[in-house]
Amino acid sequence: IPKKRNTMPPTIIIPGSATQSAARHLRSSVTRQEALCLYRDILRTAKAFHWCDEKDGIPWHTKLRAEARREFEASKEEKDPLIIARMLVTGQECVREVRRKFNDADRKCWERIQQDSRNR
């Protein structure tokens, strides 16, 4: 006699159903959280750029914040999940790369300062 398994029947998603709407809402809220997290990371990273642009004297952190805001506002109406995911991944990679380069340059400056102070 075969044992009877206690299994759940498959879920059938009917277009326009509450389940599909809830899944879409969950995806959009996760995407929104990721975008907000990326935006905050950009703002935190921009704080490190405290010097001014030589052309117009405006601090770089101000320019970077304004440009980030413009980019996010321009992308706000995008509905294609693949394009949104691509934009988020690209943004995260760019922030990571900028931080890495900034930290490397900062470390080299400190090493140079320490070397110069030893040579006095």
Secondary structure, 3 states (H helix, E strand, C coil): CCCCCCCCCCCCCCCCCHHHHHHHHHHHHHHHHHHHHHHHHHHHHHCCCCCECCCCCCEHHHHHHHHHHHHHHHHCCCCCHHHHHHHHHHHHHHHHHHHHHHHHHHHHHHHHHHHHHHCC
